[in-house]
Amino acid sequence: MNRKKRAFTLVEMLISIVLFAVIVTFVYNSLDETKQTNQFIKHKLTTINEYSRYKSIIMEDIIESSKIEIRYDSNGNSILYLTTTNSYHNLFFKNVVYFITGNNNLVRIESDKSFKNNLINDMKYIKDYYIDEILHNVEKFKIAKVMNENGFYSIVLKQEEQSLKVMNIKAFRN
């Protein structure tokens, strides 16, 4: 009886290991690219959601406002004073102010008291105010009333390492 043993040769084993390694390399590269793409898309969606959130807050405040006053700080950024029916915290808090803080955050303060010339001195009791950080790392915040257009405002906002954002808003009650 002449029986041949059925087994793989060393060359066949080496070829199969090399093929397996090549396939694993391609799969790993594909998964790594997918992971990087997902991180990129997640970052973009976060940026878009953040932009939509602060845009809607500012737009609703301006649209619902009965009085709008624009002043400027020492850096040339706008300070926006509003009397609005758009309230996020308390229906009786109709006075809202937007400004850039010393550490470059866009802040929204809501109060039942109107703000005077010096914002910091007006804030004697913190419990009378709701303070929201709307956006971080803001380099520029400018608001201007559009000439020859009743109730139209243009807002320019620039964050660090991001493009300039411009919004045009119509205040219905103004």
PLY file of the C-alpha trace (Angstrom):
ply
format ascii 1.0
element vertex 174
property float x
property float y
property float z
element edge 173
property int vertex1
property int vertex2
end_header
0.00 0.00 0.00
1.39 3.20 -1.14
-0.39 5.98 0.70
0.53 9.58 0.27
0.11 11.81 3.22
-2.09 14.77 2.42
-0.52 17.83 4.00
0.50 21.34 3.08
4.05 21.99 2.08
6.11 24.70 3.67
5.92 26.84 0.53
2.11 26.61 0.49
1.96 27.63 4.15
4.24 30.64 3.57
2.17 31.78 0.59
-1.06 31.56 2.57
0.47 33.50 5.49
1.70 36.24 3.14
-1.72 36.48 1.46
-3.40 36.64 4.86
-1.01 39.44 5.96
-1.72 41.44 2.79
-5.49 41.12 3.31
-5.21 42.12 6.98
-3.11 45.17 5.99
-5.75 46.33 3.49
-8.56 45.80 5.99
-6.67 47.71 8.70
-5.98 50.64 6.34
-9.62 50.70 5.30
-10.83 50.71 8.91
-8.34 53.43 9.83
-9.53 55.62 6.95
-13.14 55.05 8.00
-12.30 56.07 11.57
-10.59 59.27 10.39
-13.52 60.10 8.10
-16.00 59.56 10.93
-13.99 61.88 13.21
-13.88 64.54 10.48
-17.64 64.30 9.85
-18.37 64.39 13.59
-16.27 67.55 13.97
-18.03 69.20 11.01
-21.48 68.28 12.34
-20.59 69.64 15.76
-19.47 72.91 14.18
-22.65 73.14 12.09
-24.86 72.37 15.10
-23.05 74.94 17.23
-23.42 77.56 14.49
-27.13 76.76 14.10
-27.69 76.94 17.85
-26.14 80.34 18.46
-27.55 81.70 15.20
-31.08 80.73 16.20
-30.65 82.22 19.70
-29.44 85.58 18.36
-32.01 85.60 15.56
-34.93 84.87 17.89
-33.79 87.58 20.30
-33.57 90.19 17.52
-36.79 89.12 15.80
-38.74 89.28 19.08
-37.17 92.56 20.22
-39.02 95.81 20.74
-35.86 97.86 21.37
-32.35 97.35 20.01
-29.30 99.36 21.00
-25.78 98.77 19.74
-22.69 100.02 21.57
-19.01 99.18 21.19
-16.34 98.00 23.61
-12.69 99.15 23.70
-11.73 96.45 21.16
-14.33 97.59 18.63
-16.62 94.63 19.23
-20.34 95.26 19.49
-22.34 95.15 22.68
-25.95 94.40 21.81
-28.70 95.54 24.20
-32.19 94.17 23.56
-35.64 94.34 25.07
-37.17 91.11 23.83
-40.02 88.71 24.51
-37.72 85.80 23.69
-36.72 84.38 27.07
-34.87 81.15 27.77
-34.97 81.27 31.53
-37.72 83.49 32.93
-40.65 85.06 31.06
-40.29 88.28 33.06
-36.63 88.73 32.11
-37.02 90.83 28.97
-33.65 92.59 28.94
-30.83 90.83 27.12
-27.27 91.87 26.38
-24.64 90.17 24.17
-20.94 90.97 24.47
-17.44 89.49 24.24
-15.78 88.76 27.59
-12.10 89.30 28.37
-11.38 85.64 27.58
-13.09 85.88 24.15
-16.41 84.21 24.90
-19.67 85.49 23.46
-21.99 85.85 26.44
-25.76 86.36 26.63
-27.11 87.85 29.86
-30.83 87.88 30.57
-32.31 90.10 33.29
-35.52 91.70 34.49
-33.65 94.99 34.97
-32.48 97.14 32.08
-28.72 97.48 31.69
-27.13 100.89 32.20
-23.88 102.22 30.73
-21.51 100.15 32.86
-22.56 96.51 32.58
-20.36 95.18 35.40
-21.58 97.74 37.96
-25.20 96.95 37.03
-24.76 93.32 38.07
-24.89 93.71 41.85
-26.88 90.57 42.55
-26.02 87.59 40.39
-29.31 85.87 41.24
-31.13 88.54 39.19
-29.37 87.44 35.98
-29.06 84.40 33.77
-25.68 84.19 32.07
-25.11 81.89 29.08
-21.85 81.35 27.23
-23.03 81.18 23.64
-19.71 80.74 21.84
-16.02 80.31 22.70
-12.86 81.78 21.14
-14.59 84.71 19.44
-12.24 87.19 17.80
-14.82 89.56 16.33
-18.49 90.33 17.05
-19.95 93.23 15.08
-23.55 94.23 14.57
-24.77 97.02 12.32
-28.14 98.28 11.21
-28.35 97.99 7.43
-28.71 101.41 5.80
-32.01 102.23 4.06
-33.57 99.02 5.36
-35.97 99.36 8.25
-35.29 96.77 10.93
-32.54 94.83 9.13
-29.38 94.01 11.03
-26.16 92.42 9.84
-24.05 90.39 12.27
-20.42 89.46 11.66
-18.87 86.81 13.87
-15.31 85.46 13.67
-13.96 82.61 15.78
-10.31 81.61 16.10
-9.19 79.35 13.25
-12.62 79.48 11.58
-14.10 81.39 8.71
-16.04 84.63 9.06
-19.77 84.14 9.56
-22.30 86.75 8.46
-26.01 86.76 9.33
-28.71 89.15 8.17
-31.77 89.42 10.39
-35.01 91.38 10.15
-36.40 92.66 13.45
-40.16 92.66 12.98
-41.06 94.89 15.90
-38.29 97.42 15.57
0 1
1 2
2 3
3 4
4 5
5 6
6 7
7 8
8 9
9 10
10 11
11 12
12 13
13 14
14 15
15 16
16 17
17 18
18 19
19 20
20 21
21 22
22 23
23 24
24 25
25 26
26 27
27 28
28 29
29 30
30 31
31 32
32 33
33 34
34 35
35 36
36 37
37 38
38 39
39 40
40 41
41 42
42 43
43 44
44 45
45 46
46 47
47 48
48 49
49 50
50 51
51 52
52 53
53 54
54 55
55 56
56 57
57 58
58 59
59 60
60 61
61 62
62 63
63 64
64 65
65 66
66 67
67 68
68 69
69 70
70 71
71 72
72 73
73 74
74 75
75 76
76 77
77 78
78 79
79 80
80 81
81 82
82 83
83 84
84 85
85 86
86 87
87 88
88 89
89 90
90 91
91 92
92 93
93 94
94 95
95 96
96 97
97 98
98 99
99 100
100 101
101 102
102 103
103 104
104 105
105 106
106 107
107 108
108 109
109 110
110 111
111 112
112 113
113 114
114 115
115 116
116 117
117 118
118 119
119 120
120 121
121 122
122 123
123 124
124 125
125 126
126 127
127 128
128 129
129 130
130 131
131 132
132 133
133 134
134 135
135 136
136 137
137 138
138 139
139 140
140 141
141 142
142 143
143 144
144 145
145 146
146 147
147 148
148 149
149 150
150 151
151 152
152 153
153 154
154 155
155 156
156 157
157 158
158 159
159 160
160 161
161 162
162 163
163 164
164 165
165 166
166 167
167 168
168 169
169 170
170 171
171 172
172 173
